[in-house]
């Protein structure tokens, strides 16, 4: 029996290399090996987006990106978070058994505040809604980067709080599924993130993409001097794209000197185009067929609810919540 894998992507901006190497490539590459559930986290996006039409479009954009990159809706279940209303119901119930101290320890919240983002309660309680997303479909594994492992641990904690409080065992306890490219550096060397404005977007034009790549921050080491590949943002990206033999060759060039960072940047752009040019064309075709994309999302929502509804019946029964359904 295949293990069930769940992950979500916020429609809070264009998807970028951090999304792709941090999670999307795992989702698409593993869809035949796992029972995959992938949701577009439009409730989460409300913490930063307050434009209704913009959010609707960004939600469709995420679906287009996944489908263009090779997600097969016959294998993987792609759905909108808001098409599974049981998620928000479970989120509230989890909040009643979860202490404030757990929220205070959330590293991602602290990082966002440190970067100058104005916090709201949605951002503060984000881990609770995220836990509901994971638990509602009884997922076994959640693909994440190293910086997101804490959220999976917090999800397990919240499930445990509920089990202890109501002396029951209704949730599947998830585990983090790590990949090698856990953190992708942005243009400034920080983690690539829409929040920081340092991204290389997946489906910009080739000209726009090249401009972004050529603007990657590097140090001032002269061309003739040896350079340290392990502290170079450009090399970190090149290593994600290139085969091992080519990575070794570039490492040797860095250490030998006589190479400018511009050479490595140009190669990153070439590798980017090799990876994403065909998907860019496919995405354009899908964008001209919105009814098909909407059908895929609605079908995925129904599949997810087929799991979520009986799970919530167990949760309501355990907690004493009565409905007239």
C-alpha positions, 0 to 999 in steps of 0.5 A: 500500500502506498504511503500518503504524501501531502504538501501545499503551496501558498498562492501568494506570488509567482512560484520560484526556484525555491518552491521547485527545488524545495518541494515541487520537484519532489511532488512531481517526481514521486507522484507514481510512488506515493498517494500524493495530495497537493493543495493550493493554500489560499486560506494561508495566503490571506495573511499577506494578500487582501485583493480578491481578484489577485488571490483568485488569479494566483490560485489558478497560477499555482495550478497552471505551474504544477500541471505545466511541470508535469503533475498528472491529476490522474495520479496526484490529487491537486486541490484548493484548500478552500474546497475542503471546509473541514480544514478550517473546522479542524483548525479551530478545534486544534487551537482549543487544545494547543498552548500559546507557548508552542506558537511562540516557539515557531521559528518561521514566525520569528523570522518573518517578523525579524524581516519587517513583516507586520504580524497578524493573528493569521500569521501567528496561528499559521502552524495550527491551520497548517497542522489541520491541512496535514491531519485532515487527509491522514497524510503519512509524509510531508515533503519539506526543507530543513527549515520547515521540519519544526512545523511537522513536529508541531503538527505531531504535538497538536495531534498528541494534545488532542489525543491526550485531551480526549483520550482517543486516537483519531489522527495519523501522525505525519513525518517530514520527508526531506530532500537534498536541496532543502534550502535554495538561496535567493539573489541576496544569499538569503533563503529564496522567498517571495516575502524577501523579494529575492526570487527567480520565478519559474515562468518569467520570460527568458529575458527577465529570467536572465536579468534576475540570474545575472543580478545574483549577489557575489563577492568582489574577488578578482577574476584571476583569484581563486574563489570558494564555491561553497560560499557562492550563491551562484554555485549553490544554484548551479549545483541544483541544476547540473550533473555531478560531473559538471558540478565537479568541473565548475568547482575546479574552475572556481578553485583554480581562479581565472574565472569571473562569476559572470561565466557561472551565472550564464551557465545557470541561465542556460541550465534554467532554460533547458529545464523549464523552456518546454514547461513554459510553452505547456503552461501557455497552452493550459492558460487558454483552457481554464475550464479544464484546469477548474475541473481538475481542481474541483475533482481534486477537492472532492477526492480530498473531502472523501477523506476529510469528512469521515476524519471530522466525524471522528474528531467531532465524536471524540470532542463532543461537537454535535451538528445537524448534518 
